[in-house]
Amino acid sequence: MKGKRFQSFKDQLRKTLILYMLVPIIFFALTGYGIIYFLEYQAIKNENIENTKILAKNLDETIQKYFSEVERISSDKDIINAVIKGKADNFVYEKVYDSINSMKVEGNFIIYDKDLHIIMSSAKFIGSTNGYSWGLFNRMINYPGIVILKINKFHFQDETSSVFSLGKVIKKDNKIVGFVVYNILDKSLRELIGKSGSFNVVITDKYGNTAITTNEKFKDELGKADKKIRKANGYSVINNEKYYVTKKEIYYSNIILYTISGAGYVIDNFIDGFLYMTVIFIILLISMYYVAKIIAGKKTKSIEEIIKAIENVKTGDLNTRLYVDTNDEFKIIANSYNEMLLNIKKLIEINKEEARHSAVLEVKQLESQFNPHFLFNTLEMLRYTIKSDISMANKIIINISSLLRFSIENKSSEVSLKIDSIYTKNYLDIQKYRFGEKFDYEIKMEKELENYLVPKLIIQPIIENAIKHGYTQISKMIIYIRIKKVKNILLIKVYNNGKGMEKETLKEVRGRLKKGSNEIKNHIGIYNIFRRIQLMYGKEYGLKILSSEKRGTIVRIFLPLKNGDESL
């Protein structure tokens, strides 16, 4: 049914069949499939990390070995003397050759004097170059105490080429007398990489310049490693292909090793398999849905009739009757339901009558609370006035008698604004007689509002409350009454310039009104007005209090627009 807040029993039964039959199959299938993918992906990751460790260890050992030999050769006395003389004998040559031949990764050496003339060399360059690299020699001169490592690409006559150059100055008495340079060969270093497994490798310096790569597509047009590779560490997409990349810093972070394992086939296989399983599950779900619907429909027809009838009752329809002829428990429920509706309708009529009677009594009771309270205050004032001003006392008595006659009249609880404002003015005049120049008032009302109906004496308790609590501590009290129409609301505003309410008192009064409690100390009149309005017109109407210490109080009364025809 449209707009139902609860699922029907048939839907629940159908969903239960699907939940306990199909969902476990889907769950375990997807879980198993996910575990297989995870294990395969984890295997690629672990293999990549392990290969990185092996390769990094071998590469680091190679660099460290070259590092040590360069240090040793640059400080060997025989070699220093040969450089100073500008000539090397066989003994010196053997020392250097033994050094370079001890390396697992092949390389060659060049020893220069201070003017960069070659004294000894195992390298034969192609062309006229002598292996000079401005960047390498400049750094050796600027950092004479350490071995310098730099990517250098030299080509030699034996069809080999270099990858890295390691060099250091040769010093005698703290003066540079020469240079020693070892070149690591590309071919031998690639063989070292090949021992670590079938995966891609990129070796760069810390600036991204490529020393060696097993696949040229990982380089950019400037010969540097692709930016995505340099940023990657883990799963990454490079050139629209999926890889797992491990990054490792070597030789005091001067060399960066990247091992790159292809992971695209695993992810592609996973996606293809997932799509295939999704199609199968959708077909199963649709099939199960219709099978479960047929089964549930046969078993829940009577339940749906009962639910439909109950939903009608919830919307206020008490005339729906159930006709179930199944000769089972549902027939008993239907008969009990029909009997229950008859009893409910009788109770509703009784409760409506009692509620109307109760509301009228409460309104009358609230109206009656005005009389003794107002009468006591006015008679107290009259007692003193008689002694001082007989004429004024007569005027007060006339106004009092008029007000009392109006208040105890039980003809109606509503009067026109025109009539209520007249008696409100009578009450204000009494207070004017009482306080003299220390009290004044002003009433403004649009002419077309005079025939609208309001609860009798709705404004008087607010004025009395204002005088009682706000008159002290000010030299002159003024009451402003404004009555106007705002959209579909009749708004009455009563303002006084008294001392106002403290924040805690205002908070308490508002809280009591919101809870509907009449235990508001010294503000019973306010509660009575609020309660009368809500009893007569409903909870969407009432009053609101705005007050601030030393700035006065505003009471706003919100009433419905009810037109009447009252007369004097």
C-alpha positions as CSV (number, residue, x, y, z in Angstrom):
1,M,0.0,0.0,0.0
2,K,1.2,3.5,-0.8
3,G,2.4,5.6,2.2
4,K,2.7,2.7,4.6
5,R,5.2,3.3,7.4
6,F,5.8,-0.3,8.1
7,Q,6.6,-3.2,5.7
8,S,3.8,-5.8,5.3
9,F,4.3,-9.2,6.7
10,K,4.5,-10.5,3.2
11,D,7.4,-8.2,2.4
12,Q,9.1,-9.3,5.5
13,L,8.6,-13.0,4.7
14,R,9.8,-12.5,1.2
15,K,12.9,-10.6,2.4
16,T,13.5,-13.2,5.0
17,L,13.6,-16.0,2.4
18,I,16.0,-13.9,0.3
19,L,18.1,-12.9,3.3
20,Y,18.6,-16.5,4.7
21,M,19.0,-18.2,1.3
22,L,20.8,-15.8,-1.1
23,V,22.6,-13.4,1.1
24,P,24.8,-16.0,2.8
25,I,25.8,-17.4,-0.7
26,I,26.7,-13.9,-1.9
27,F,28.6,-13.1,1.3
28,F,30.7,-16.2,1.4
29,A,31.4,-16.0,-2.4
30,L,32.5,-12.4,-2.2
31,T,34.5,-12.9,0.9
32,G,36.3,-15.9,-0.6
33,Y,36.9,-14.0,-3.8
34,G,38.2,-11.0,-1.9
35,I,40.5,-13.2,0.2
36,I,42.0,-14.8,-3.0
37,Y,42.6,-11.4,-4.5
38,F,44.1,-10.1,-1.3
39,L,46.5,-13.1,-1.0
40,E,47.5,-12.7,-4.7
41,Y,48.0,-9.0,-4.2
42,Q,49.9,-9.6,-1.0
43,A,52.2,-12.1,-2.7
44,I,53.1,-9.5,-5.3
45,K,53.8,-6.9,-2.6
46,N,55.9,-9.3,-0.5
47,E,57.9,-10.5,-3.5
48,N,58.5,-6.9,-4.5
49,I,59.7,-5.9,-1.0
50,E,61.9,-9.0,-0.7
51,N,63.5,-8.3,-4.1
52,T,64.1,-4.7,-3.0
53,K,65.9,-5.8,0.1
54,I,68.1,-8.2,-1.8
55,L,68.9,-5.7,-4.6
56,A,69.4,-2.9,-2.1
57,K,71.9,-5.0,-0.1
58,N,73.9,-6.0,-3.2
59,L,73.9,-2.5,-4.6
60,D,74.9,-1.0,-1.2
61,E,77.7,-3.5,-0.8
62,T,79.0,-2.7,-4.3
63,I,79.0,1.0,-3.7
64,Q,80.6,0.6,-0.3
65,K,83.3,-1.6,-1.8
66,Y,84.1,1.0,-4.5
67,F,83.9,3.7,-1.8
68,S,86.5,1.9,0.3
69,E,88.9,1.3,-2.6
70,V,88.7,4.9,-3.7
71,E,89.6,5.9,-0.2
72,R,92.4,3.5,0.0
73,I,93.9,4.3,-3.4
74,S,93.7,8.1,-2.8
75,S,95.7,7.8,0.4
76,D,98.3,5.2,-0.9
77,K,101.8,6.7,-0.6
78,D,103.2,4.9,-3.7
79,I,100.3,6.2,-5.8
80,I,100.7,9.7,-4.4
81,N,104.4,9.7,-5.3
82,A,103.6,8.4,-8.8
83,V,101.1,11.2,-9.3
84,I,103.6,13.8,-8.1
85,K,106.3,12.4,-10.4
86,G,103.8,12.2,-13.3
87,K,104.8,8.6,-14.0
88,A,103.8,5.2,-12.6
89,D,105.9,2.0,-12.5
90,N,104.7,-1.6,-12.8
91,F,104.4,-2.0,-9.0
92,V,101.9,1.0,-8.8
93,Y,100.0,-0.3,-11.8
94,E,99.6,-3.7,-10.1
95,K,98.2,-2.1,-7.0
96,V,95.5,-0.2,-8.9
97,Y,94.7,-3.2,-11.1
98,D,94.4,-5.5,-8.1
99,S,92.0,-3.0,-6.6
100,I,89.7,-2.8,-9.6
101,N,89.9,-6.5,-10.3
102,S,88.7,-7.3,-6.7
103,M,85.3,-5.8,-7.5
104,K,82.3,-8.1,-8.0
105,V,80.8,-5.5,-10.3
106,E,83.2,-4.6,-13.0
107,G,84.6,-1.1,-13.4
108,N,87.7,0.8,-14.6
109,F,90.0,3.5,-13.1
110,I,91.7,6.7,-14.1
111,I,94.3,8.5,-12.0
112,Y,94.9,12.2,-12.9
113,D,97.5,14.7,-11.9
114,K,96.5,18.1,-10.6
115,D,96.3,19.4,-14.2
116,L,93.9,16.6,-15.2
117,H,96.5,14.7,-17.2
118,I,96.0,11.0,-17.1
119,I,98.8,9.2,-15.1
120,M,97.3,5.7,-15.1
121,S,94.1,4.3,-16.6
122,S,92.4,1.0,-17.4
123,A,89.8,2.8,-19.5
124,K,90.1,3.6,-23.2
125,F,87.5,6.3,-24.1
126,I,85.9,6.6,-27.5
127,G,87.0,9.9,-29.0
128,S,89.3,12.5,-27.6
129,T,87.7,12.8,-24.2
130,N,89.9,11.9,-21.2
131,G,86.9,11.1,-18.9
132,Y,86.7,14.6,-17.5
133,S,83.3,15.5,-15.9
134,W,83.1,19.1,-14.7
135,G,80.5,18.3,-12.1
136,L,82.4,15.4,-10.6
137,F,85.8,17.3,-10.5
138,N,84.2,20.5,-9.2
139,R,82.6,18.6,-6.3
140,M,85.9,16.7,-5.5
141,I,87.7,20.0,-5.2
142,N,84.9,21.5,-3.1
143,Y,84.7,18.5,-0.8
144,P,88.3,17.1,-0.7
145,G,87.8,15.0,2.4
146,I,85.1,12.7,1.1
147,V,84.4,10.3,-1.9
148,I,82.1,11.9,-4.4
149,L,79.5,9.7,-6.2
150,K,77.9,11.0,-9.5
151,I,76.0,9.5,-12.4
152,N,78.3,9.6,-15.4
153,K,77.8,8.1,-18.9
154,F,81.1,7.4,-20.6
155,H,81.5,5.1,-23.6
156,F,84.7,3.0,-23.9
157,Q,86.4,1.3,-26.8
158,D,85.6,-2.2,-25.5
159,E,81.9,-1.4,-26.1
160,T,81.2,-0.9,-22.5
161,S,79.8,2.2,-20.8
162,S,79.8,3.6,-17.3
163,V,76.9,4.2,-14.9
164,F,78.4,5.8,-11.8
165,S,81.7,7.5,-11.2
166,L,83.3,7.6,-7.7
167,G,86.2,10.0,-7.2
168,K,88.4,11.7,-4.6
169,V,91.3,14.1,-4.6
170,I,94.8,12.9,-3.9
171,K,96.5,15.2,-1.4
172,K,100.1,15.7,-0.3
173,D,100.8,18.1,2.6
174,N,97.1,19.2,2.4
175,K,97.6,20.2,-1.2
176,I,95.7,18.7,-4.1
177,V,98.2,16.8,-6.3
178,G,95.8,14.6,-8.3
179,F,92.5,12.8,-8.6
180,V,91.4,9.1,-8.6
181,V,88.2,8.1,-10.4
182,Y,86.6,4.7,-10.5
183,N,83.8,4.1,-13.1
184,I,81.2,1.3,-12.5
185,L,80.2,-0.4,-15.7
186,D,76.6,-0.6,-16.9
187,K,76.7,-4.2,-18.2
188,S,78.0,-5.6,-14.9
189,L,75.6,-3.6,-12.8
190,R,72.7,-4.9,-14.9
191,E,73.8,-8.5,-14.3
192,L,73.7,-7.7,-10.6
193,I,70.1,-6.5,-11.0
194,G,69.1,-9.5,-13.0
195,K,70.0,-11.8,-10.1
196,S,67.3,-10.3,-8.0
197,G,64.2,-11.5,-10.0
198,S,62.1,-10.7,-13.0
199,F,60.8,-7.2,-12.2
200,N,61.5,-3.6,-13.4
201,V,64.3,-1.6,-11.7
202,V,65.1,2.1,-11.8
203,I,68.2,3.5,-10.1
204,T,68.5,7.3,-9.8
205,D,70.4,9.9,-7.8
206,K,68.6,12.0,-5.2
207,Y,67.7,14.5,-7.9
208,G,65.8,11.9,-10.1
209,N,68.5,11.6,-12.7
210,T,68.4,8.0,-14.1
211,A,71.5,5.9,-13.7
212,I,70.0,2.7,-15.0
213,T,66.6,1.4,-15.8
214,T,65.3,-2.0,-17.1
215,N,62.5,-0.3,-19.0
216,E,62.8,3.0,-20.8
217,K,59.1,3.9,-20.4
218,F,59.8,4.8,-16.8
219,K,62.0,7.7,-18.0
220,D,60.7,11.1,-19.1
221,E,62.0,13.1,-22.1
222,L,64.8,14.7,-19.9
223,G,66.2,11.3,-19.0
224,K,64.9,11.5,-15.4
225,A,62.7,9.0,-13.7
226,D,59.0,9.6,-14.3
227,K,57.5,11.9,-11.6
228,K,54.8,9.3,-10.7
229,I,57.5,6.7,-10.0
230,R,59.4,9.2,-7.7
231,K,56.2,10.0,-5.8
232,A,55.0,6.4,-5.6
233,N,55.5,4.1,-2.7
234,G,53.1,1.2,-2.9
235,Y,50.2,0.7,-5.3
236,S,50.3,3.3,-8.1
237,V,49.1,3.9,-11.7
238,I,51.9,4.9,-14.1
239,N,51.3,5.5,-17.8
240,N,47.8,4.1,-17.4
241,E,49.1,0.8,-16.0
242,K,49.0,-0.5,-12.5
243,Y,52.1,-1.3,-10.5
244,Y,53.4,-1.9,-7.0
245,V,56.4,0.3,-6.4
246,T,58.9,0.1,-3.5
247,K,61.4,2.9,-2.9
248,K,64.7,2.4,-1.1
249,E,67.4,5.0,-0.4
250,I,71.0,3.7,-0.6
251,Y,74.4,5.1,0.1
252,Y,73.5,7.9,2.5
253,S,70.4,8.7,0.4
254,N,72.5,9.7,-2.6
255,I,71.1,6.8,-4.6
256,I,67.4,5.9,-4.9
257,L,66.3,2.4,-5.9
258,Y,62.9,1.7,-7.3
259,T,61.6,-1.8,-7.8
260,I,58.4,-1.9,-9.9
261,S,56.2,-5.0,-10.1
262,G,53.3,-5.2,-12.5
263,A,49.9,-5.5,-10.6
264,G,47.5,-4.7,-13.4
265,Y,46.7,-8.2,-14.4
266,V,45.7,-9.0,-10.8
267,I,43.3,-6.1,-10.6
268,D,42.0,-6.6,-14.1
269,N,41.3,-10.3,-13.3
270,F,39.6,-9.2,-10.0
271,I,37.4,-6.7,-11.8
272,D,36.4,-9.1,-14.5
273,G,35.6,-11.8,-12.0
274,F,33.7,-9.4,-9.8
275,L,31.6,-8.3,-12.8
276,Y,30.8,-11.9,-13.7
277,M,29.8,-12.7,-10.2
278,T,27.7,-9.6,-10.0
279,V,25.7,-10.6,-13.1
280,I,25.2,-14.1,-11.6
281,F,24.0,-12.6,-8.3
282,I,21.6,-10.2,-10.0
283,I,20.0,-13.1,-11.9
284,L,19.8,-15.1,-8.7
285,L,18.3,-12.2,-6.8
286,I,15.6,-11.5,-9.4
287,S,14.7,-15.2,-9.5
288,M,14.6,-15.5,-5.8
289,Y,12.5,-12.3,-5.5
290,Y,9.8,-13.7,-7.7
291,V,9.8,-17.2,-6.1
292,A,9.7,-15.7,-2.6
293,K,6.9,-13.3,-3.7
294,I,4.7,-16.2,-4.9
295,I,5.3,-18.2,-1.7
296,A,4.7,-15.2,0.6
297,G,1.6,-14.1,-1.3
298,K,-0.1,-17.4,-0.8
299,K,0.6,-17.4,2.9
300,T,-0.1,-13.7,3.8
301,K,-3.4,-12.7,2.1
302,S,-5.4,-12.7,5.3
303,I,-2.7,-10.8,7.2
304,E,-2.7,-8.1,4.5
305,E,-6.4,-7.6,4.8
306,I,-6.0,-7.2,8.6
307,I,-3.1,-4.7,8.2
308,K,-5.1,-2.7,5.6
309,A,-8.0,-2.4,8.0
310,I,-5.7,-1.3,10.9
311,E,-4.1,1.3,8.7
312,N,-7.5,2.7,7.9
313,V,-8.2,3.0,11.6
314,K,-4.9,4.9,12.1
315,T,-6.1,7.5,9.6
316,G,-9.4,7.9,11.5
317,D,-11.7,5.6,9.5
318,L,-13.7,3.6,12.0
319,N,-16.2,2.3,9.4
320,T,-14.0,-0.4,7.8
321,R,-15.1,-3.9,8.5
322,L,-13.1,-7.1,8.1
323,Y,-14.5,-10.1,6.2
324,V,-12.2,-13.1,6.5
325,D,-13.6,-16.6,5.8
326,T,-10.6,-18.8,6.3
327,N,-11.9,-20.9,9.2
328,D,-8.6,-20.4,11.1
329,E,-7.2,-18.0,13.7
330,F,-7.4,-15.0,11.3
331,K,-11.2,-15.2,11.3
332,I,-11.2,-14.9,15.1
333,I,-8.9,-11.8,14.8
334,A,-11.3,-10.3,12.2
335,N,-14.4,-10.7,14.4
336,S,-12.6,-9.3,17.4
337,Y,-11.5,-6.3,15.3
338,N,-15.1,-5.6,14.2
339,E,-16.3,-5.7,17.8
340,M,-13.5,-3.5,19.0
341,L,-14.4,-0.8,16.4
342,L,-17.9,-0.6,17.7
343,N,-16.6,-0.1,21.3
344,I,-14.1,2.5,20.2
345,K,-16.7,4.6,18.5
346,K,-18.9,4.6,21.6
347,L,-15.9,5.6,23.8
348,I,-14.9,8.4,21.5
349,E,-18.3,10.0,21.7
350,I,-18.3,9.7,25.5
351,N,-14.8,11.2,25.7
352,K,-15.7,14.1,23.4
353,E,-18.6,15.1,25.5
354,E,-16.5,14.9,28.7
355,A,-13.7,16.9,27.2
356,R,-16.0,19.7,26.1
357,H,-17.6,19.8,29.6
358,S,-14.2,19.8,31.3
359,A,-12.8,22.6,29.1
360,V,-15.8,24.8,29.7
361,L,-15.5,24.3,33.5
362,E,-11.8,25.1,33.5
363,V,-12.3,28.3,31.4
364,K,-15.0,29.4,33.9
365,Q,-12.7,28.6,36.8
366,L,-9.8,30.6,35.3
367,E,-12.2,33.6,34.7
368,S,-13.4,33.5,38.2
369,Q,-9.9,33.7,39.7
370,F,-9.8,37.3,38.5
371,N,-12.6,38.5,40.7
372,P,-11.2,38.2,44.3
373,H,-7.7,39.2,43.4
374,F,-8.7,42.4,41.5
375,L,-11.4,43.2,44.0
376,F,-9.0,43.0,47.0
377,N,-6.5,45.4,45.4
378,T,-9.1,47.9,44.3
379,L,-11.0,47.9,47.7
380,E,-7.7,48.4,49.4
381,M,-7.1,51.5,47.2
382,L,-10.6,52.7,47.7
383,R,-10.2,52.6,51.5
384,Y,-7.6,55.3,51.4
385,T,-9.2,57.3,48.6
386,I,-12.5,57.7,50.5
387,K,-10.6,59.5,53.3
388,S,-8.9,61.9,50.9
389,D,-11.2,62.5,47.9
390,I,-14.9,61.5,48.0
391,S,-15.5,62.5,44.4
392,M,-12.6,60.4,43.2
393,A,-13.9,57.5,45.3
394,N,-17.3,57.8,43.6
395,K,-15.7,57.5,40.2
396,I,-13.7,54.5,41.3
397,I,-16.8,52.8,42.7
398,I,-18.7,53.3,39.4
399,N,-15.8,51.8,37.4
400,I,-15.5,48.9,39.9
401,S,-19.1,48.1,39.8
402,S,-19.1,48.2,36.0
403,L,-16.0,45.9,35.8
404,L,-17.4,43.4,38.4
405,R,-20.8,43.2,36.6
406,F,-18.9,42.5,33.3
407,S,-16.6,39.9,34.9
408,I,-19.3,37.8,36.6
409,E,-21.6,37.9,33.6
410,N,-21.7,34.2,32.4
411,K,-23.5,34.9,29.1
412,S,-20.3,34.3,27.0
413,S,-16.5,33.8,27.5
414,E,-15.8,35.9,24.4
415,V,-16.6,39.5,23.7
416,S,-15.7,42.0,20.9
417,L,-12.5,43.9,21.1
418,K,-14.6,47.1,21.2
419,I,-16.3,46.0,24.4
420,D,-13.2,44.5,26.1
421,S,-11.2,47.7,25.4
422,I,-13.9,49.7,27.1
423,Y,-13.7,47.7,30.3
424,T,-9.9,47.6,30.0
425,K,-10.0,51.4,29.9
426,N,-12.2,51.4,33.0
427,Y,-9.6,49.4,34.8
428,L,-6.8,51.6,33.6
429,D,-8.7,54.7,34.8
430,I,-9.0,53.1,38.2
431,Q,-5.3,52.8,38.3
432,K,-5.0,56.4,37.0
433,Y,-7.1,57.5,39.9
434,R,-5.0,55.5,42.2
435,F,-1.5,56.7,41.2
436,G,-2.3,60.1,39.7
437,E,0.5,61.6,37.7
438,K,2.8,58.6,38.4
439,F,0.7,56.5,36.0
440,D,-0.4,56.8,32.4
441,Y,-1.5,54.6,29.5
442,E,-2.1,54.6,25.8
443,I,-4.4,52.3,23.7
444,K,-4.1,52.0,19.9
445,M,-6.3,49.7,17.9
446,E,-7.2,49.7,14.2
447,K,-10.9,50.6,13.7
448,E,-11.7,47.5,11.6
449,L,-10.6,45.2,14.4
450,E,-13.4,46.3,16.8
451,N,-15.8,43.4,16.0
452,Y,-13.2,40.6,16.4
453,L,-13.8,38.4,19.4
454,V,-11.4,37.9,22.2
455,P,-11.6,36.1,25.6
456,K,-13.2,38.4,28.2
457,L,-10.9,40.6,30.2
458,I,-7.8,39.1,28.4
459,I,-5.7,42.2,28.9
460,Q,-6.6,43.3,32.5
461,P,-4.5,40.6,34.3
462,I,-1.4,41.6,32.4
463,I,-1.8,45.2,33.3
464,E,-2.4,44.3,37.0
465,N,0.7,42.1,36.9
466,A,2.8,44.9,35.4
467,I,1.7,47.4,38.1
468,K,2.3,44.9,40.8
469,H,5.9,44.0,39.8
470,G,7.0,46.9,37.7
471,Y,5.7,50.0,39.5
472,T,8.4,50.2,42.2
473,Q,11.8,51.7,41.4
474,I,10.4,54.0,38.6
475,S,9.1,57.6,38.9
476,K,6.2,57.1,36.4
477,M,4.7,53.9,34.9
478,I,3.3,53.9,31.4
479,I,1.2,51.1,29.8
480,Y,1.2,50.9,26.0
481,I,-1.4,48.7,24.4
482,R,-1.2,48.0,20.6
483,I,-3.7,45.8,18.8
484,K,-3.3,44.9,15.1
485,K,-3.8,42.1,12.6
486,V,-0.7,40.2,11.4
487,K,-1.6,37.8,8.5
488,N,-4.2,35.5,10.0
489,I,-3.3,36.3,13.6
490,L,-4.8,38.9,16.0
491,L,-1.8,40.4,17.9
492,I,-2.2,42.2,21.2
493,K,1.0,43.8,22.6
494,V,1.1,45.1,26.2
495,Y,4.2,47.0,27.1
496,N,5.2,48.6,30.4
497,N,8.3,50.6,31.3
498,G,8.7,49.0,34.7
499,K,11.8,47.4,36.1
500,G,11.5,44.3,34.0
501,M,12.3,40.7,34.9
502,E,15.6,39.1,35.9
503,K,16.9,36.5,33.4
504,E,16.3,33.6,35.8
505,T,12.7,34.8,36.6
506,L,11.9,35.2,32.9
507,K,13.4,31.8,32.1
508,E,11.3,30.2,34.9
509,V,8.1,31.8,33.8
510,R,8.6,30.7,30.2
511,G,9.5,27.2,31.3
512,R,6.3,26.9,33.4
513,L,4.2,28.2,30.5
514,K,5.8,25.7,28.2
515,K,5.1,22.8,30.6
516,G,1.6,24.0,31.3
517,S,2.2,24.4,35.0
518,N,0.2,27.0,37.1
519,E,2.9,27.0,39.9
520,I,4.3,30.3,38.7
521,K,5.0,32.4,41.7
522,N,3.5,35.9,41.6
523,H,2.4,35.4,37.9
524,I,-0.8,33.4,38.3
525,G,-2.6,36.0,36.0
526,I,-0.2,35.3,33.2
527,Y,-0.7,31.6,33.4
528,N,-4.5,32.0,33.5
529,I,-4.5,34.0,30.3
530,F,-2.2,31.5,28.6
531,R,-4.3,28.5,29.7
532,R,-7.6,30.1,28.7
533,I,-6.3,30.9,25.2
534,Q,-5.1,27.3,24.7
535,L,-8.3,25.8,26.0
536,M,-10.5,28.0,23.8
537,Y,-8.5,28.1,20.6
538,G,-5.8,25.4,20.7
539,K,-2.1,25.1,21.3
540,E,-1.1,27.1,18.2
541,Y,-2.2,30.3,20.1
542,G,-1.0,31.7,23.4
543,L,1.3,34.4,24.6
544,K,5.0,35.3,24.6
545,I,6.9,37.4,27.2
546,L,9.9,39.6,26.4
547,S,11.6,41.4,29.3
548,S,14.9,43.0,30.3
549,E,15.9,44.4,33.6
550,K,15.4,48.2,33.8
551,R,14.0,48.2,30.3
552,G,10.5,47.0,30.9
553,T,8.4,44.1,29.7
554,I,6.4,43.2,26.6
555,V,3.6,40.6,26.6
556,R,2.4,39.5,23.1
557,I,-0.9,37.7,22.9
558,F,-1.7,35.7,19.8
559,L,-5.3,35.0,19.0
560,P,-7.3,33.7,16.0
561,L,-9.3,36.1,13.8
562,K,-12.9,35.5,14.9
563,N,-15.4,38.0,13.7
564,G,-18.5,38.7,15.9
565,D,-21.3,41.2,16.3
566,E,-21.2,42.5,19.9
567,S,-22.9,45.7,21.0
568,L,-23.1,47.7,24.1
